[in-house]
Amino acid sequence: MAQDSRVDAKPRDLWWFRKNVPCLDACPVKTDAGRYVQLIAEGLANKEIANKLNLSIYTVDTHRSHILRKLNLHSVPEVILYAVRKNIIA
């Protein structure tokens, strides 16, 4: 049975998220992960986030997937609710 490569991510692939996502409670928008959550919660699409941060759309898509998985969120409304509760957005 073939396994999804996203499930078998190596620790080096997720180092950024392990380092920054837990910090969302303490300093939400000061971390890169907090900034991504803020932009997602503001309703920006991956392409808009990529243009704003001067990144590849594929990089943004990967970061978005990892952040949502790490926070156990499954949709943009859940991200918005999370961001409001953590005072990332008003």
MOHU-V286982 format. One record per helix or strand of 3 or more residues. SS is the DSSP state (H for helix, E for strand). FROM is the first residue (numbers start at 0). TO is the last residue. If there is no record, write none. Layout:
BEGIN
ss,from,to
SS,FROM,TO
SS,FROM,TO
END
This chain:
BEGIN
ss,from,to
H,10,23
H,31,40
H,45,52
H,56,70
H,75,84
END
